[in-house]
Amino acid sequence: MSDIDIAKLTEYLSAQLPDFTPPLSVAKFPGGQSNPTFKLSTPTQTYVLRRKPPGKTLKGAHAVDREFRLLSALQDSPVPVAKPYVLCTDDRVIGSMFYVMEYLDGRILWDPTLPECEPAERTALYHEMNRVLTALHSVDIDSVGLSDYGKHGDYFARQTHTWTKQYQASELGKIAAMDTLIEWLPANLPADDGRFSIVHGDYRLDNLMFHHTEPRALAVLDWELSTIGHPFADLAYQCMQYYLPRGKGLPGLHGVNLAKLGIPDETDYVAMYCEQMGIDTIPDWNVYLAFSLFRLAAICQGVAKRAQQGNASSKNAADYGQLVEPLAATALTLTQ
């Protein structure tokens, strides 16, 4: 069940989409903490709707219009994305800004150990994730019209400042490890090396949709944190899973026998990325990992705050508050 006014949405989409055929039914997808996502079904077509959460939200967050712009820009790039159809900025239709895009029929793989796969397929899926990431980081932002999609340079310094503010705005109680990181990161970030690209901001296994039977990505999903930034941020964010334990709401790979499963370890995964990007190595790697864990902790705190305010997208949103301290503690171990 959704809180969307189906009559108003039907009227709007009938005017906007040439092949739209009522009646319309709406069902919310599970997961997705930031921008609620819905499956729209008609007798002839299926669509996906992503909306800004209703109610009060943090300034600058949930910019679904940016997502729509990015999907439009990447249509003819090597990065697989869903086709966007229409953006609605009129809150009167369903109560907040939203966009509608194509529905793709694929599989979402939630657990990074890939229990549903054989070792050879696990290896292929991780290679495909790596390939898509390097494709994203290789997009010429000028040629796709995204040169003004974010600021260039000093990405980690700016992001640390931004997520410190976001975290402090959603704090529900003092967490010593987070306060330590807030001091440590700005003093220890490497000097900017001039690299920049489109960054996804939340690049991980379950934000890709794969073909049902092939280890091939059909689309990268959930672009709400995308911007122009430093490509190593996406890579470090994905490699956090090597430090996260199994369970506790964030399925990780820490302590897992990766060789037996056919999953590349962190060293191999980073080397694969470097080879495809034509670089030798990544200095200060642990600092990027610590930053990524800090940022994820801040995101989890924001989800918990929205749960307290009553406008979270998921029924288990309050549980995310329990992840902030362990994530910050793991980040602190990396700073040593």
C-alpha positions in Angstrom: 0.0 0.0 0.0 1.3 3.5 -0.8 0.3 7.0 0.2 0.2 8.1 -3.4 -3.0 9.6 -4.8 -3.5 7.2 -7.7 -6.2 9.3 -9.4 -4.0 12.4 -9.6 -1.0 10.3 -10.7 -3.1 8.6 -13.4 -4.3 12.0 -14.7 -0.7 13.4 -14.8 0.9 10.3 -16.5 -2.0 10.1 -19.0 -1.0 13.6 -20.2 2.8 13.0 -20.1 3.3 9.5 -21.4 2.0 8.7 -24.9 1.6 4.9 -24.4 0.1 5.2 -20.8 -3.0 3.1 -20.5 -5.1 3.2 -17.2 -6.0 1.7 -14.8 -2.9 2.2 -12.7 -1.8 0.2 -9.7 1.1 1.2 -7.4 3.3 -1.0 -5.1 6.3 0.0 -3.1 9.5 -1.8 -3.6 11.2 -3.1 -0.4 14.6 -1.5 0.5 15.8 1.9 -0.6 16.3 4.1 2.4 16.6 7.5 0.8 14.1 8.0 -2.0 11.0 5.7 -1.9 10.6 3.7 -5.1 7.4 2.3 -6.5 6.4 -0.2 -9.2 3.7 1.3 -11.5 1.6 -1.3 -13.4 -0.9 -0.8 -16.2 -2.6 -3.3 -18.4 0.1 -2.7 -21.1 3.2 -1.3 -19.4 5.2 -1.3 -16.2 7.2 1.7 -14.9 9.2 2.7 -11.9 8.6 5.8 -9.9 11.1 7.4 -7.5 10.0 10.2 -5.3 11.5 12.6 -2.8 10.2 11.5 0.7 7.2 13.5 1.9 7.6 15.8 4.9 10.6 17.7 6.1 14.0 16.6 4.8 17.6 17.7 5.1 18.6 20.5 2.8 20.2 19.3 -0.4 19.2 15.7 0.1 16.8 13.6 -2.0 17.3 15.6 -5.2 15.5 13.3 -7.6 15.7 15.9 -10.3 19.5 15.4 -10.2 19.0 11.6 -10.6 16.7 12.2 -13.6 19.3 14.5 -15.2 22.1 12.0 -14.7 20.1 9.1 -16.2 19.2 11.2 -19.2 22.9 12.1 -19.7 24.2 8.5 -19.4 21.7 7.0 -21.9 24.2 6.6 -24.7 27.2 5.9 -22.5 28.8 2.5 -21.7 27.2 2.7 -18.2 24.0 0.7 -18.1 21.1 2.8 -16.7 17.3 2.7 -16.9 15.6 5.0 -19.4 14.0 8.1 -17.7 10.6 9.2 -19.0 9.3 12.2 -17.1 10.3 14.4 -14.2 7.5 16.1 -12.1 8.5 19.0 -9.9 4.9 19.9 -9.0 4.3 18.8 -5.4 0.5 18.9 -5.9 0.5 15.7 -7.9 1.6 13.2 -5.3 2.9 15.5 -2.5 6.6 15.6 -3.5 8.8 15.8 -6.6 9.2 12.5 -8.5 10.3 10.9 -11.8 9.2 7.9 -13.8 11.6 5.6 -15.6 11.5 2.3 -17.4 11.0 -1.0 -15.5 13.8 -3.5 -16.1 13.3 -7.2 -15.4 16.5 -8.5 -13.8 17.9 -9.8 -10.5 19.1 -7.8 -7.5 21.7 -9.7 -5.6 21.6 -8.6 -1.9 24.3 -10.7 -0.3 27.9 -10.1 -1.4 28.8 -13.7 -0.8 26.3 -14.5 -3.6 25.0 -17.7 -2.0 22.7 -18.3 -5.1 25.8 -18.6 -7.4 28.6 -21.0 -8.3 32.2 -19.9 -7.8 32.8 -19.2 -11.5 29.7 -17.0 -11.7 30.7 -15.1 -8.5 34.0 -14.3 -10.1 32.3 -13.1 -13.3 29.8 -10.9 -11.4 32.6 -9.2 -9.4 34.5 -8.6 -12.6 31.4 -7.1 -14.1 30.9 -4.8 -11.1 34.5 -3.6 -11.5 34.1 -3.1 -15.3 30.9 -1.0 -14.9 32.6 1.1 -12.2 35.6 1.8 -14.4 33.2 2.6 -17.3 31.4 5.2 -15.1 34.7 6.7 -14.0 35.8 6.9 -17.7 32.8 8.9 -18.9 33.7 12.2 -20.5 31.6 14.6 -18.4 31.9 17.4 -20.9 30.6 15.3 -23.8 27.5 14.1 -21.8 26.7 17.6 -20.5 27.6 17.0 -16.9 30.6 19.2 -16.4 28.5 21.4 -13.9 27.0 18.4 -12.1 29.3 19.0 -9.1 32.4 21.0 -8.0 35.8 19.9 -9.3 38.6 19.2 -6.9 39.1 18.8 -3.2 36.3 16.2 -3.2 37.3 14.3 0.0 37.7 17.6 2.0 34.4 18.9 0.8 32.6 15.6 1.4 34.1 15.3 4.9 32.7 18.7 5.7 29.3 17.9 4.2 28.9 14.6 5.9 30.1 16.1 9.2 27.3 18.6 8.9 24.7 16.0 7.9 25.7 13.8 10.7 25.6 16.6 13.3 22.2 17.6 12.0 20.8 14.1 12.5 22.7 13.3 15.8 20.5 11.5 18.3 23.3 11.1 20.9 27.0 11.5 21.2 29.2 8.8 19.7 32.9 9.2 20.6 34.3 7.4 17.6 32.4 9.7 15.2 33.7 12.8 17.1 37.3 11.4 16.8 36.9 10.8 13.0 35.4 14.3 12.6 38.7 15.7 13.9 41.1 13.1 12.4 39.9 13.1 8.7 40.4 16.7 7.8 43.9 16.6 9.3 44.9 13.4 7.4 43.3 13.5 4.0 45.8 13.3 1.2 46.4 16.3 -1.0 44.1 16.5 -4.0 45.6 14.8 -7.0 43.4 16.4 -9.6 41.4 13.3 -10.5 37.6 13.8 -11.0 34.8 11.9 -12.7 31.1 11.1 -12.2 30.9 9.2 -8.9 27.9 7.1 -8.0 28.2 7.7 -4.2 26.6 4.4 -3.2 28.2 1.9 -5.5 27.6 -1.7 -4.2 26.3 -5.0 -5.3 22.7 -4.5 -4.5 22.6 -1.1 -6.4 23.2 -3.0 -9.6 20.5 -5.0 -11.5 21.9 -8.1 -13.3 20.6 -10.2 -16.2 18.6 -13.2 -14.9 21.0 -15.8 -16.3 24.1 -14.0 -17.3 26.8 -12.1 -15.2 25.9 -8.9 -17.0 24.7 -5.6 -15.5 21.4 -4.3 -16.9 21.4 -1.1 -14.9 23.1 0.8 -12.1 20.4 1.9 -9.6 19.9 4.5 -6.8 21.9 7.6 -8.1 20.7 10.0 -5.3 24.3 10.6 -4.0 25.9 11.0 -7.4 28.0 14.0 -8.2 31.4 15.0 -9.8 34.0 13.7 -7.4 37.0 11.6 -6.9 36.8 8.1 -8.4 38.6 6.4 -5.5 35.7 7.3 -3.3 33.4 4.9 -5.2 36.1 2.2 -5.1 36.8 2.5 -1.4 33.0 2.6 -0.7 32.6 -0.7 -2.4 35.6 -2.2 -0.8 34.2 -1.4 2.7 32.4 -4.8 2.5 35.8 -6.5 3.1 35.8 -4.9 6.6 32.1 -5.3 7.5 31.0 -8.4 9.5 28.3 -10.8 8.4 24.9 -9.8 9.7 24.1 -6.7 11.8 22.1 -5.2 9.0 25.1 -4.7 6.6 26.1 -8.0 5.0 29.9 -7.9 4.7 32.8 -10.2 3.7 34.9 -9.9 6.8 36.1 -13.4 7.8 34.7 -15.1 4.7 36.7 -17.6 2.8 36.8 -15.6 -0.5 39.0 -18.0 -2.4 36.7 -20.9 -1.8 33.7 -18.8 -3.0 35.5 -17.5 -6.1 35.2 -13.9 -4.9 38.3 -11.7 -5.5 39.9 -10.3 -2.3 40.4 -6.6 -1.7 43.9 -6.6 -3.2 42.8 -8.3 -6.4 39.7 -6.2 -6.7 41.7 -2.9 -6.4 44.4 -4.2 -8.8 41.6 -5.1 -11.3 40.3 -1.5 -11.1 43.8 0.0 -11.4 44.6 -2.1 -14.5 41.4 -1.0 -16.3 42.0 2.6 -15.3 45.6 2.5 -16.4 47.1 3.4 -13.0 49.8 1.6 -11.0 48.6 1.9 -7.4 46.5 3.9 -4.9 48.5 5.7 -2.2 46.7 6.4 1.2 44.2 3.7 0.5 43.3 3.2 4.2 42.4 6.9 4.5 39.9 6.5 1.7 38.4 3.5 3.4 38.2 5.3 6.7 36.4 8.2 5.0 34.0 5.8 3.3 33.1 4.1 6.6 32.6 7.5 8.3 30.4 8.6 5.4 28.3 5.4 5.6 27.9 5.9 9.4 26.6 9.5 8.7 24.2 8.2 6.2 22.9 5.5 8.7 22.5 8.3 11.3 20.4 10.3 8.8 18.1 7.2 8.2 17.7 6.8 12.0 16.8 10.4 12.4 14.2 10.2 9.7 12.7 7.2 11.5 12.5 9.2 14.6 10.7 12.0 12.7 8.3 9.4 11.2 9.2 9.9 7.5 11.6 7.1 6.9 11.2 5.0 3.7 11.7 1.6 5.3 10.1 -0.2 8.3 13.6 -1.1 9.7 15.0 2.4 9.3 15.4 2.8 13.1 17.8 -0.2 13.2 20.3 1.8 11.1 21.1 3.9 14.2 22.6 0.8 15.7 25.2 0.6 12.9 26.7 4.0 13.4 29.1 3.2 16.3 30.5 -0.1 14.8 31.1 1.6 11.5 32.9 4.4 13.1 35.0 2.0 15.3 36.1 0.1 12.1 37.1 3.4 10.5 39.2 4.2 13.5 41.1 0.9 13.3 42.0 1.8 9.7 43.4 5.2 10.8 45.9 3.4 12.9 
